[in-house]
Amino acid sequence: MGEARRNSFEALCEARYCWRLGCTTCGNWPLRADLYRLILGYHPDDADWKGEFIFVEVKTGKSPYREVVVQSEKGKFPSRYPEYPRPRELSIHDQLKLQAVVQDVRMARLNMAEPRWLGYLGVALKWCEEAEQSNKVLTHALVPQFTELLAVGQTHAQQSFQHILDNHLTWRSLEGVESALLWGKIIKQQAPW
């Protein structure tokens, strides 16, 4: 029997993307397009993972924007997320699919010295915010793992994590997670590019 396939989000975390949510240069479209590929069932370890990005001008209403279309050996599909002015909302169905990919992440397998994964997780959480608020799938899957990473004596961080568990994990709450992990010297501070 072959080796088990690693989680696709963990594999995605090995690449370098801009993860700053308010980025006006790239709008996170490469990361968003690749997250959408995860939703469609593609895996970063597959031979046909990287397709060709094609920009298509879309004019709706007052403001035109450029749409990213991805072409791969499996065919051409729109990323559905415009580069400008901001990403569209994911359908609930797609949010649930993204949650299913991310919920199986194991923090112990991520490179803590390169904490880009925390930014990528923030973009994923932003996209599935509505589903997460209602079902707390990622909250229950990830917050206990964050707690396990804490240094002994970080009681304030443990209380913060308990507050997140009592509510739900959001992209905004990751700032507190990052601070706790930085304080415990578990991760290093890094620029969002």
N, C-alpha and C positions, 0 to 999 in steps of 0.2 A: 504494500500500500504506500502511496506517495506521501510526501510531506504536506501537512495542512497548509492551506493558503493563508497568508497573513491578511489582516484586516485592510481593506482598501483605503480607509482614511489614514491609517498608520503609514501605509506606503506613500500616500499623497504628501504626508508631512516631511518626507525626505527632499522634496523639491523646494525651490525658492520662489515665493510669490510675495507681492505686496499685500499686506493684510490690514492696512489702515482703513477703517470703515469709511472715513470721510475723504479718502484720496480723490482728488480732482484730476490727477494725471492719468491714471489707468482705470480708476473706478473698480478696481479688483477684478476686472473681467477675466483675466487668465485663471485666477483662483475660482471665481464663480462658474466659469465654463467647465473647469475640471470637477468641481463639486457636482455640477449637473450631470456630468458623465458618470459619476459614482451613482447618482440616482437612477440613471438609465442602465446600470449594471456593468459598466466598463470597470476595468481594474488597472491601476498604474503599472502592474507587472506584465500586462498583456502586450503582445508584439504590436498590436494596432492602437495602443493607447493614445499616442500623440497624432492627432489628425492635423489638417491644415486649417488655420483660422482664415475666414473670409469675411470681410466687412461688407454689409449691405446697407444702403441708405434707406431708412424707413421714414415716411412722412405721415404723421397722424396729428390732427388738430393743429395747434399753433407751433409746436416745437419739433423739428425733425431730430432724429438721433440715429446713431450707427448701431446696427444690430450685429452681433457676432454670430457667424454661422460656422459650424465645425464640419469639416469633411474628413471622413476616414474611409478605410476599406469597407466598412459595414454600411456606408452610405453617407448622405449629407443630412445634417439635422441642425436646426437653429438652436443656439444656446438659450434662446428666449429671454435673455437678459441684456438689455441695451447698455452700451458703454456710457451713454449720457442721456438724461440727467441723473438717473439712479436706477438700481435694479428693481424690476417688478417683483411683486409678491409671488411666492411659490404657492401653488394650490395646496390644500390640506393633504391631498394624496401624496404629492411630492415631498411635503414636509415630513410626513410619516416615513417615507422611504429614506430620507436623509437621516432622520433619527435612528432608523434601523441600522444604517451603516455606522454611524458614530457611536452608538451605544455599546458596541463590542470592543471599543478601543481599550487597551490596557496601558496605563500610564508607565508601567515598569518597562514596556518595550519601546517607549519614545526616548529620543535623545534629549535628556534634561539640560545638557550643556548648550543646546540650540533650541531655545523655547519658542521658535516660530509656530510650533504646533498650537500654542495657546492662542495666538492670533488667528490661525486658521479655524480653530474651534469657535472663536468669537464670530467669525463670518458665518459659519454653519449655524450657530445659535441664533444669529440675527435672522437668518432665512427661515428657521423653523420655530420662530418665537410663538406663534399662535398655537401650534400643536403642543409645544413644550409647556405653555401656560395651562393647557387643559389636561395633559396626561402625565407630565413630569418624568417622562422616560429617561431623558438624559440626566436630570437631577439625581434620580435614584441610581443610575449607572455610574456617574462620574464623581459626584461629591464625596462618596465614601473613599474613592481612590485618592482624591485630593487630600483628605484627612490623613490617610496612611502615609502620605509624603511629608507631612509636617514634622518639624523637629520637636523633640520633647520640650515641653514648657511653653508652647505657643498656644496658651489657653484662649487668648483673644481671637486668634484665627480659628480655633476650634469652635468657639461660640459663633463666629461669623458664618462658618460652614453649616452649623446647625440651623442658623437663621435661613440660609439658602435652602436647606432641606425642608424646612417648615413652609417655605414659599415655593420658589422654583428658580432654577438656574437660568440666568440671562447673560447676554453678551456683556452687559454692564457689570455684572457681579464678577466677571473674570478679572477685573482690575484688582479686586481684593484678593482673589486667588493668587494672582501674580505677585502682589506685595508680600503675601505670606510665604510663598515659595522663594522669593528673593531674600527675605529676612532669614529664612532657614538655610540660605546658600544652596538650595536645591537646583535653582536655575540661575543663569546669568542674564543681566539686563541686555537687551538687544534692540537695535533700530528696526522699524517695521518694513525693511526692504532687503 
